[in-house]
Each structure stands twice: as C-alpha cells, then as structure tokens.
C-alpha cells in the first residue's frame, strides 16, 4: 500500500510537470522519505538520528538547485525538510492531498 502511495505521488508530480517538459524546460524532482522518527505513534517527531539525517540531506542536496520544498502535515516530514529549507532560504509548502484520505 505504501509503495502505491509513493508511486502515485511520483506519477502525480510527473503529470503536473508535463507542461514544462513540453516547453523544453528541464525539471528534476527529488523525492525524499522522512528521516527516522522517535516512535510508531501517529505523529512523532524525528529522533536524534533523524535530525542528523535531515542535516545531512541539507548538505547533500544543498547544491542541487532546489527551488521548492513540499512536505505533508506530519511533523516528521516538516522536521526532515527544515534544515534544507533554511539553508536554501525557502519556505516549505504543505502538500494537502485532495483525492486521498488519511495520507
């Protein structure tokens, strides 16, 4: 089920970017799963290891030309992208699914 969600999200992003491809523009999509969380609760924060991984993501993706960052409503996704957003001077955008429930 999780794999279907990831594939569906990735396909949705590609469909949304289709007009850019048609215009000859180049778009790169970097899809990142949240870092390690503290527990299996509904909305846990990142663990110490997860916070470290988020900082590594900022370092690794920092020179990739990121110009937009999206996250879900869960704090683990927000905490994962925050170091990269701060480093790039970007305001992350919360993705609000309209066709799927309970994402």
Secondary structure, 3 states (H helix, E strand, C coil): CHHHHHHHHHHHHHHHHHHHHHCCCCCCCCCCCCCCECCCCCCCCECHHHHHHHHHHHHHHCCCCCCCCEECCCHHHHHHHHHHHHHHCCCCEECCCCCCCCC
